[in-house]
Amino acid sequence: MKAIIETGGKQFYVEENSEIYVEKLDVEEGKKVVFDKVLMVNGVCGKPYLDGGKVTGEVIKNGKQRKIIVYHYVQKNNFHKKQGHRQPYTKIKITKIEG
């Protein structure tokens, strides 16, 4: 089974037993998480969400991505600004898709 879900303002194409990285969720590792905002299951689309559609997953880990450097520079004004950022994420394994 295949589905498209929405979480964290983004849409994800998922299959059973696939692993996805989503925006950080307040769920502990090893716990189950249920996504109710299902846009499509096996080619059947909703308007905008599918009624009765549900995708269940298990949280594998919470963490932070690699650090990226944000560097601002304005020429002729002697302006330099350096800033780092690490985006938090949650890794989820999809266990069941219901449509």
N, C-alpha and C positions, 0 to 999 in steps of 0.2 A: 504494500500500500504506500501511496505517496500523497503528500499534502503540502500546502503552503500555509504557514502560520504567521501571525504578527505579534511581535513582542519588542518592547523598547523602542517603538517607533520605526522598526525595520521589519521587512518581510523575509522569511526563510523558507527554502524548499527543503523538505525533510522526507526521509524514508525511515522505515523501522530499522533499528540497530545502527543508525547513523549518529555521529557526534557533531554537535554544533557549538559555536562560541557565541553567546548572546551578551547583552548589557547585563551588568551585575544585578542579580536578584537576591533578596534577603531570605535565602533558604540555605540551610546547613547541608554539608556534604552527606551523601547517602540518602537524603530525603527525596520524596517524589514531588514533582511539580506538574500542574495541569494547565494547558494552554486552551482557553475557550475561544479565542479570536482566530478561528479557522476560516481561511478564505476559499480553499479548494481542497477536495479529496477525490483522487482518481478521476480528474477531469470534470467533476461536478462543482460548479461555482456557486457562491452565495451572493447576496445583494445587500450589503457588502460582505457580511459574514454568513457562514453556513449554519442553519439551525440544527442543533443536536451534534454538531461536530466537536470532537474533543481529541487532543493529542496529549499523551502522558509521557513524561520523561523522568529520568533520575539524575540528580546533580552529582557529577563526578568530582568537580573541584571548583573552588573560587580562587582567583588570583589576579595578577596584574600583567599587562603586556609589556613588551620591551619599551625602554625609555626613548622618547623622541625629543629632539631639541628644536625649540622654536626660537629663531634668531631674527630680531628686527634691527635694521640698519638704515639710517638716513644719511646719505652722502652730504658733504659740505657743512653738516651741523654737528659733527662729532657725537652722534647719538648711536649707542649700541645697547641692546637689551637681549639678554640670553635667559631662556626659561625652559625647563624640562617638564615633561608630562608622561605619566604612566596611566593608561586607561584600565580600569578594573573590568573583569569579565567573569562569566560563569560558564563552565563547560558542562553540557548536558548530553546524555545519551537517550535517544528516543526509544521508548519501549513499546508503545502501543498507539495505534491510530484508529479512531472510531469515526465513522461518517454516518 
